[in-house]
Amino acid sequence: MAAPRAGPEFRWGQVAALVLFGCVLAFGMNWSLSTNLARVPADSADRLLQAWQVAWNGHALVRNPLDFWDSNTFWPLDNSVAFSDALIGFTPAGFLGSGPIAAVVRYNLLFLFTYVAAFVAAAMLAREIGAGWPAAVVAGAAFAFAPWRLAHHNHLHVLASAGVPLCLFLLLRGYRHRRAGLIVAGFGAAAWQVSLGFTLGIPLAYLLVLLGLLGAGYWQRVRPDVPKRVIVATLAGGLLLTAWSGLQAFPYLKVVDEHPEARRDEATVRFYSPPAASFLIAPPESVVWGGPTTTRRDKVAWAPEMALFPGITVVVLALAGLGFPGLTRRWRLGLALGALGSAVLAMGFSVLDGRFTYGVLYDLAPGWQSTRTPGRLFTFTSLALALLAGAGVHALRERAGGLQGRRWVAAVLTTLVLAAVLVEGLGRPAGGLQAPAVRKLPSSAPLMNLPTDDFSDVQYVFWSIDGFPEIVNGYSGFTPALQQRLRTELESFPDRESVERLERLGVRTVVLHADRTVGTPWSGAEQRSIQGLGLTRTRDGQMVVFELDRAGEHQERS
């Protein structure tokens, strides 16, 4: 049997130019951030959390890798890193720099990197399936700068989607050229995507299983010769992906077992399931489409997760790509079915009430319940549309370039199409402020910071990057029962009941941030009597520090 058709050649100079152009696009499309990397946008809760996550990952891996999953937040709960997608794949970045300001700069560089990586990986995949370089560049831009991604500027684990096209590119090229190294690298890229979070990692793993079954069916029908090295590489790569996924899943499974409130119940997933109208809704940050889609956006239950507009230019080009004979019928059908199938899954329980669609996976597929927001599966729809759009550009270029003596028309056409894609993906500069003023928390941990609520706690989490003292406060995708109880039990602090509760817990220090107490139960708490409570009170700027003299006598781990 003849060897599979080899894909196009890649020269290092071409790849380097692609990366450089991706950097130009990423910095240009996010120019307001690029000019001040020490800035955090105003709606920054998730960004501050993710800045802390990367910082903690680097700190823990160097200082105490055996306790990697037990972070300094949510003390004394175990496996608190697994309360959210942990961004483990970005851990090497956590080795660079120290302190909160370095964490902000590091986060912003990673944010820009996600755009560069998504652009480059999608463009290389488009090139591999048959698009010329100009068309591949458009495909990369269509994926990396799709309008719907603007809604996820606070979700680094959603923006960091380059592992999906990179994995598919490496596997496709590896099997075409029968190169074991590329095959193993492809599975490694999938494992890296899993390491950034299960939101995209689990669907990618299931996609690979589906493609593997289709490949096995093709082999059963055609029976081509498969070199032993390809079989070994496939088994090794599959084992690598499975082993890493299982290793990463272990602490998450323990969290779900110990904290039932962490489960993504069906009612929650139904709430976040986008309706069909979502495909016509752009995020408010979209310069071109944010305003025109306001009316539709106001009618959906949760617009940030239901703005799935892919862009008119991409859709038109994708339709053109469906008729491009340069792609085999198998490729065109596969991409079309991929776009349609992933779009249906992205709607969650909104299609046929989940029967025969999302609900089947929710009930039967291990790990599928880890995601509460089906709309993020639109990442796969966006990739399929981008690849078809690349084929569409290639078809248009061939038609335009066929005009005798007018090959320049193809270049102009490509430039205009690329500009249209980028304009549709342009977002408004995020209003914001400099990296928030950092407070040096006391070193006598464990600490309890008051007032405590989600908005305040994420600030304390961010401040704790300076030395990583153990703090009871925390911020994640769910509120642990212990944290919820403490927020109620400590409203009367300082009094005997609240102090005894903290003593049983093992807290040594309570930090009252007096400038944050207005309108909270802790307003005026710094003036309350502490006589007979076993407390010492000192003032440090806006912080009132209470030391518990008897802390630790009756530690309680809840």
C-alpha positions in Angstrom: 0.0 0.0 0.0 1.4 3.5 -0.8 2.4 5.7 2.0 -0.1 8.4 3.1 0.1 11.7 1.2 2.8 13.9 2.7 1.9 17.4 3.7 3.7 20.6 2.7 7.2 21.4 3.8 7.8 23.8 6.6 11.0 25.9 6.6 12.2 27.4 9.9 12.3 30.8 8.3 8.6 30.6 7.4 7.7 29.5 10.9 9.8 32.2 12.5 8.1 34.8 10.3 4.7 33.4 11.3 5.6 33.7 15.0 6.9 37.3 14.5 3.7 38.3 12.6 1.6 36.6 15.4 3.4 38.8 17.9 2.7 41.9 15.9 -1.0 41.0 15.7 -1.3 40.1 19.3 0.3 43.2 20.6 -1.5 45.4 18.1 -4.9 44.0 18.8 -4.3 44.4 22.5 -2.4 47.7 22.2 -3.8 49.2 25.4 -2.4 46.3 27.5 0.8 46.0 25.5 1.8 49.5 26.4 1.4 48.9 30.1 2.0 45.4 31.2 1.7 46.3 34.9 -2.0 47.1 34.5 -5.0 45.1 35.7 -8.4 45.9 34.1 -11.1 47.0 36.4 -13.1 43.7 36.2 -10.1 41.9 37.3 -11.2 39.2 39.9 -10.5 36.2 37.7 -7.3 37.8 36.3 -5.9 38.4 39.8 -6.8 34.8 40.7 -5.0 33.5 37.6 -2.0 35.7 38.3 -1.8 34.1 41.8 -2.2 30.6 40.3 0.8 30.9 38.0 2.8 32.5 40.8 1.8 29.8 43.3 2.6 27.0 40.8 6.1 28.2 40.3 6.6 28.8 44.0 5.3 25.4 45.1 7.1 23.4 42.5 10.4 24.9 43.6 9.9 25.2 47.3 7.6 22.2 48.2 6.5 20.1 45.3 5.0 17.4 47.5 2.4 19.9 48.7 1.8 21.5 45.3 -2.0 21.0 45.5 -2.3 22.4 49.0 -2.0 26.1 48.4 -1.6 28.9 50.9 -5.3 30.0 50.4 -8.5 28.4 51.7 -6.5 27.2 54.7 -6.8 24.6 56.2 -8.6 22.9 53.3 -6.6 20.4 51.2 -6.1 20.4 47.5 -7.2 24.0 47.2 -5.3 24.5 43.9 -7.8 22.1 42.4 -10.8 24.3 43.3 -10.3 26.0 39.8 -8.5 25.1 36.6 -4.9 25.3 37.8 -3.1 26.5 34.7 -0.3 23.9 35.4 1.0 24.2 31.9 2.1 27.7 32.6 4.1 26.7 35.7 7.5 27.5 34.1 6.5 31.1 33.8 6.0 31.2 37.6 9.8 30.7 38.0 10.4 34.2 36.6 10.2 37.1 39.0 8.6 37.4 42.4 6.0 39.4 44.1 2.6 40.7 43.1 3.7 43.3 40.4 5.9 40.6 38.7 2.8 38.4 38.8 0.7 40.9 36.9 3.4 41.4 34.3 3.8 37.7 33.9 0.0 37.2 33.6 -0.3 39.9 30.9 2.6 38.4 28.9 0.9 35.0 29.1 -2.4 36.6 28.0 -0.6 37.9 24.9 1.1 34.6 24.4 -2.2 32.8 24.2 -3.1 34.9 21.1 0.3 34.4 19.5 0.2 30.6 20.1 -3.4 30.2 18.9 -2.6 32.1 15.7 0.6 30.2 14.9 -0.9 26.7 15.7 -4.1 27.3 13.7 -2.1 28.7 10.8 0.2 25.7 10.7 -2.7 23.3 10.9 -4.4 25.1 8.0 -1.2 24.9 6.0 -0.9 21.2 6.7 -4.4 20.4 5.4 -3.7 22.2 2.1 -4.0 26.0 2.4 -1.2 28.2 1.0 0.7 30.4 3.5 -1.4 33.6 2.9 -4.7 31.6 3.4 -3.2 29.9 6.4 -2.4 33.3 8.0 -6.0 34.3 7.6 -7.1 31.0 9.2 -4.8 31.6 12.1 -6.2 35.1 12.6 -9.8 33.8 12.3 -9.2 31.4 15.1 -7.1 33.6 17.4 -9.0 36.8 17.0 -12.6 35.5 16.7 -15.1 38.1 18.2 -16.5 35.6 20.7 -13.1 35.3 22.4 -13.5 38.9 23.6 -16.0 37.6 26.2 -13.2 35.5 27.8 -10.5 38.0 28.4 -10.9 37.1 32.1 -10.5 33.4 31.4 -6.9 32.5 30.6 -7.8 28.8 30.6 -10.3 29.4 27.7 -8.0 31.7 25.7 -5.1 29.3 26.1 -6.5 27.0 23.3 -3.4 26.6 21.1 -2.9 23.1 22.3 -6.0 22.0 20.3 -4.7 23.0 16.8 -1.1 22.2 17.7 -2.0 18.7 18.8 -3.9 18.1 15.6 -1.2 19.6 13.4 1.6 17.4 15.0 -0.5 14.2 14.8 -1.6 14.8 11.3 1.9 15.5 10.1 3.3 12.7 12.2 1.0 10.1 10.7 1.4 11.5 7.2 5.2 11.3 7.4 5.2 8.3 9.7 7.4 10.1 12.2 7.2 8.7 15.7 8.6 11.9 17.3 5.9 14.1 15.9 3.2 11.6 17.0 4.4 11.5 20.6 4.7 15.3 20.5 1.1 15.6 19.3 -0.1 13.6 22.3 2.2 15.7 24.5 0.5 18.9 23.1 -2.8 17.4 24.1 -1.5 16.7 27.6 -0.3 20.3 27.8 -3.8 21.5 26.9 -5.2 19.2 29.6 -2.7 20.7 32.0 -4.1 24.2 31.4 -7.5 23.1 32.4 -10.2 20.5 31.9 -12.4 23.0 30.2 -10.8 22.4 26.8 -8.6 19.5 27.8 -11.4 16.9 28.3 -13.2 17.7 25.0 -9.9 17.5 23.2 -9.2 14.1 24.7 -12.6 12.8 23.6 -12.0 14.3 20.1 -8.8 12.3 19.9 -10.6 9.1 20.9 -13.2 9.8 18.2 -10.5 10.4 15.6 -8.7 7.3 16.7 -11.9 5.2 16.2 -12.4 6.7 12.8 -8.7 5.9 12.0 -9.1 2.4 13.2 -12.2 2.0 11.0 -10.2 3.3 8.0 -7.4 0.9 8.7 -9.8 -2.0 9.0 -11.3 -1.2 5.6 -8.1 -0.4 3.7 -5.5 -2.3 5.7 -2.5 0.0 4.8 1.0 -1.0 6.1 1.7 0.7 9.4 5.3 0.8 10.5 6.0 -0.6 14.0 7.5 2.8 15.1 4.1 4.4 14.4 2.2 1.9 16.5 4.7 2.2 19.3 4.6 6.0 19.2 0.8 5.9 19.2 0.7 3.6 22.3 3.3 5.7 24.0 1.6 9.0 23.3 -1.8 7.6 24.3 -0.3 6.3 27.5 1.3 9.7 28.2 -1.9 11.6 27.7 -3.9 9.1 29.8 -1.4 9.0 32.6 -1.1 12.8 32.8 -4.9 13.2 32.7 -5.4 10.7 35.5 -2.7 12.2 37.6 -4.2 15.6 37.2 -7.7 14.4 37.8 -6.9 12.8 41.1 -6.9 15.9 43.3 -10.0 17.2 41.5 -11.9 14.0 42.2 -10.9 14.3 45.9 -12.2 17.9 45.9 -15.6 16.8 44.5 -15.8 14.0 47.0 -15.0 16.3 50.0 -16.9 19.3 48.7 -20.3 18.3 47.2 -20.9 22.0 46.5 -18.2 21.8 43.9 -20.3 19.6 41.6 -21.6 21.0 38.4 -25.2 19.9 38.8 -27.5 19.7 35.8 -29.5 22.7 36.8 -26.4 24.8 36.7 -25.3 23.5 33.3 -28.8 24.1 32.0 -28.6 27.7 33.2 -25.4 28.3 31.3 -26.5 26.5 28.1 -26.6 29.1 25.3 -29.7 29.3 23.1 -29.5 29.3 19.3 -29.6 33.1 19.3 -26.2 33.1 21.0 -24.5 32.6 17.6 -25.8 36.1 16.7 -24.6 37.7 19.9 -21.2 39.4 20.2 -19.6 40.5 23.5 -20.1 44.1 24.4 -16.3 44.6 24.1 -16.6 44.0 20.3 -16.0 47.3 18.5 -18.0 46.3 15.4 -20.7 44.0 16.7 -21.0 44.8 20.4 -23.5 47.6 19.8 -25.7 46.1 17.1 -26.2 42.9 19.1 -27.1 44.6 22.4 -30.8 43.8 22.1 -30.3 40.1 21.6 -27.5 40.0 24.3 -29.9 41.6 26.9 -32.3 38.7 26.4 -30.0 35.8 27.3 -29.6 34.6 30.8 -25.8 35.0 31.1 -24.3 37.0 28.3 -20.6 36.6 29.1 -20.9 32.9 28.4 -23.5 33.1 25.6 -21.9 35.5 23.2 -20.8 33.1 20.5 -20.8 35.2 17.3 -18.0 33.9 15.1 -17.8 36.9 12.7 -19.5 37.4 9.3 -16.2 37.3 7.3 -15.3 33.9 8.8 -18.6 32.4 8.1 -18.7 33.6 4.5 -15.2 32.4 3.8 -16.0 29.0 5.5 -19.0 28.6 3.1 -16.6 29.3 0.2 -14.2 26.8 1.6 -16.9 24.1 1.5 -16.8 24.3 -2.3 -13.0 24.4 -2.6 -11.8 21.4 -4.6 -8.3 21.8 -3.2 -9.6 20.1 0.0 -10.6 16.5 -0.4 -14.3 15.7 0.0 -13.3 13.9 3.3 -11.7 17.0 4.7 -14.6 19.3 3.8 -17.1 16.9 5.2 -15.1 16.4 8.3 -14.7 20.1 9.0 -18.3 20.8 8.3 -19.5 18.0 10.7 -16.9 19.1 13.3 -18.2 22.7 13.2 -21.8 21.6 13.3 -21.3 18.9 16.0 -19.3 21.1 18.3 -21.8 24.0 17.9 -24.6 21.7 19.0 -22.6 20.6 22.0 -21.8 24.2 22.8 -25.5 24.8 23.2 -25.6 22.3 26.1 -29.1 21.3 27.1 -30.7 23.9 24.8 -30.8 21.3 21.9 -33.5 18.6 22.3 -33.3 19.2 26.1 -29.9 17.5 26.0 -31.3 14.2 24.7 -29.0 12.5 22.1 -26.7 15.6 22.4 -24.9 17.2 25.4 -27.0 15.3 28.0 -25.6 11.9 26.8 -22.0 13.0 27.4 -23.0 14.7 30.7 -24.5 11.4 32.0 -22.0 8.9 30.5 -18.7 10.5 29.7 -16.2 10.5 32.6 -15.0 14.1 33.4 -17.6 15.8 31.2 -19.4 17.1 34.3 -16.4 19.2 35.3 -17.5 22.1 33.0 -20.5 24.2 33.9 -20.4 26.3 30.7 -21.0 24.4 27.5 -20.5 27.5 25.4 -16.7 27.2 25.8 -16.9 24.2 23.5 -17.4 26.8 20.7 -13.5 26.8 20.6 -13.7 23.7 18.5 -16.4 25.2 16.3 -14.3 28.3 15.8 -11.3 26.2 14.8 -13.3 24.3 12.2 -14.7 27.5 10.8 -11.3 29.1 10.7 -9.8 26.1 8.8 -12.7 26.2 6.3 -12.2 30.0 6.0 -8.5 29.3 5.1 -9.7 27.0 2.4 -12.1 29.7 1.2 -9.3 32.3 1.0 -7.2 29.8 -0.9 -10.0 29.2 -3.4 -10.5 33.0 -3.9 -6.8 33.5 -4.4 -6.6 30.9 -7.0 -9.5 32.4 -8.8 -8.1 35.9 -8.6 -4.6 34.8 -9.4 -5.8 33.0 -12.5 -6.5 36.4 -14.2 -3.6 36.8 -16.6 -1.2 39.5 -15.5 -3.2 40.3 -12.4 -1.7 38.1 -9.7 -1.5 41.2 -7.5 -5.2 41.0 -7.2 -4.8 37.9 -5.1 -2.4 39.7 -2.7 -4.8 42.7 -2.4 -7.8 40.4 -1.8 -5.9 38.4 0.9 -4.9 41.7 2.7 -8.5 42.9 2.6 -9.9 39.7 3.9 -7.3 39.6 6.7 -8.1 43.2 7.6 -11.9 42.3 7.7 -11.2 39.4 10.0 -9.1 41.5 12.4 -11.5 44.4 12.4 -14.4 42.1 13.4 -12.2 40.7 16.2 -11.2 44.1 17.5 -12.1 44.8 21.1 -12.5 48.1 23.0 -9.6 49.0 25.3 -10.5 47.7 28.8 -10.9 50.5 31.4 -8.6 49.8 34.3 -6.0 50.9 36.8 -2.5 50.2 37.7 -1.7 47.0 39.5 -3.6 47.3 42.8 -1.7 48.7 45.7 -0.3 45.7 47.6 -0.4 45.3 51.3 2.2 43.3 53.2 0.2 40.8 55.2 1.5 39.8 58.7 3.8 36.8 58.8 2.1 35.3 61.8 0.0 32.9 59.8 -2.6 31.3 59.5 -4.4 34.6 58.8 -8.0 35.5 58.5 -8.7 38.7 56.6 -11.9 40.7 57.2 -14.2 41.7 55.6 -14.6 38.5 53.7 -16.6 38.2 50.4 -15.6 37.1 46.9 -14.4 40.5 45.8 -12.4 41.2 48.9 -11.0 37.6 49.1 -9.5 37.7 45.7 -7.6 40.8 46.7 -6.2 39.0 49.7 -5.3 36.1 47.5 -3.4 38.4 45.2 -1.6 40.2 48.1 -0.5 36.8 49.5 1.8 36.3 46.5 4.2 38.3 48.6 5.6 35.5 50.8 2.5 33.2 50.4 1.4 33.3 54.0 -1.4 30.8 54.8 -4.8 32.6 54.7 -8.3 31.3 55.4 -9.6 33.5 52.6 -9.8 32.2 49.0 -11.5 32.7 45.7 -12.4 30.0 43.2 -15.1 28.5 40.9 -17.2 27.6 44.0 -17.5 28.6 47.6 -16.5 25.9 50.0 -19.0 25.2 52.8 -16.4 26.1 55.5 -15.8 29.5 53.9 -19.5 30.2 53.6 -20.0 29.3 57.3 -17.1 31.4 58.5 -18.5 34.4 56.6 -21.6 34.2 58.8 -20.0 33.1 62.0 -17.4 35.9 62.0 -19.8 38.8 61.3 -19.7 39.7 65.1 -15.9 39.7 65.4 -14.5 40.4 67.8 -16.6 38.7 70.4 -16.2 35.5 72.4 -18.0 33.2 69.9 -16.1 34.3 66.9 -12.8 34.3 68.7 -13.4 30.8 70.0 -14.3 29.6 66.5 -11.0 31.0 65.1 -9.1 29.4 68.0 -10.6 26.0 67.2 -9.7 26.5 63.6 -6.1 27.3 64.5 -6.0 30.9 63.2 -3.3 33.0 64.8 -4.0 36.4 63.3 -7.0 38.3 62.1 -6.4 41.3 59.8 -9.2 43.8 59.6 -8.9 46.1 56.6 -10.6 49.1 58.0 -10.9 51.0 54.7 -12.9 48.1 53.2 -15.5 47.6 56.0 -18.0 50.3 55.0 -21.4 48.7 54.4 -20.3 45.4 55.8 -21.0 43.7 59.2 -17.4 44.6 60.2 -18.0 48.3 60.0 -16.6 49.8 63.2 -15.2 46.4 64.3 -11.8 48.0 65.1 -13.6 50.0 67.9 -15.2 47.0 69.6 -14.0 46.0 73.0 -11.6 43.1 73.1 -11.5 42.9 76.9 -11.3 39.3 78.1 -11.1 37.9 74.6 -7.4 37.0 74.7 -6.6 39.4 71.8 -4.0 42.0 71.2 -4.7 44.7 68.7 -2.3 46.9 66.8 -2.8 49.4 63.9 -0.7 49.2 60.8 -1.9 51.8 58.3 -5.3 50.7 57.1 -4.9 47.3 58.7 -6.0 46.5 62.2 -4.1 43.4 63.3 -5.6 41.1 66.0 -3.3 38.5 67.5 -5.0 35.5 69.1 -3.0 34.7 72.2 -4.5 31.2 72.6 -4.6 30.3 68.9 -3.6 26.7 68.2 -4.7 25.2 71.5 -7.6 23.5 69.9 -6.9 23.3 66.2 -9.8 22.1 64.0 -9.4 21.1 60.4 -12.7 21.4 58.7 
